[in-house]
Amino acid sequence: MISKKESSSADEVSILSNGVTIDGNITSKSNIRIDGIINGNVNVNGNLTLGDSSYIKGNVNARIVTLSGKIEGTVNSTEKIKLESRSELIGDLITKVLIVEEGAKFNGSSSMSKQEA
């Protein structure tokens, strides 16, 4: 008898590697790590991690966003946005918690509230 192990979609991570370019929107129910280029909107029910080589030209919606690459667009997070030291964000952001490391570049406006974004 084979037993089924329940897997939580919150633990799964989809990876878009460096060298991959997508022209279009991405939607995911689980976590995503992007190291490539996206020309379109990214909507993630889980966490979104953007590596050093990542570039998104479009709007981003996720629970937690960790940015090391570059985004041109509005970033909307229901929990937290972390701009790491090599990151660049050109656009507005909406979140509950904002962490900006020394060296991060942010050109836009921010809105923070206790309500879900």
C-alpha positions, 0 to 999 in steps of 0.5 A: 500500500502506498501512502500519500504524503500531503504537500503544502503548496506554501512549501513549494518553490518554482524557479525561473533561472537566469537566462530565461525571459518571459513576455507575459504575466505570471500567476502562482499559488506557491512561492517563486524565485526569479533570476531571469527577466519578466516583461509583465505582471507577477502575482504570487499567493506565496513569497517572491524572491528576486535574485541579483540578475532578476528584472521585472518590468510590470506590477508585482503582488505577493505575500512577502517580496525579497528583492536583490534585482530590479523592478520597474512597477508597483510592488504590493505586499500583504506582509513584507518587502525587503530591498536588499543592498543590490536591489533597485525599485523604480515605482511605488510600494504598498506593504505592512513592513518595509526593510531597506538595506544600505545600498538599495535604490528606491525611487517612488513612494511608499504606503504602509498600513496594518490592513492587508494591501 
